[in-house]
Amino acid sequence: MTVGGTGRPQAVGGTVERSNGGTEPVLFVNAAQVVTCAGPGRARRGAEMNDAAIRTDVGVAVVGERIAAVESVAELRQRYPS
């Protein structure tokens, strides 16, 4: 699954629809690697683009159209119980 240009989670070959209009957290887990940028929550420019880091054993929580957290799957499931 990826978050496409629409801000909605998308599966390869289809879209994932959220029943509550996008306020329910969506957890992306089981990725071999997640690439993140260190620093403030805003777009990167110039040399800041070199701050990318590859993280393993983590998941991503998306709430609405924003990435809410990138942390271990256990921490995400505790923070966002289903």
Order of alpha helices (4+ residues) and beta strands (2+ residues): beta-beta-beta-beta-beta-beta-beta-beta-alpha
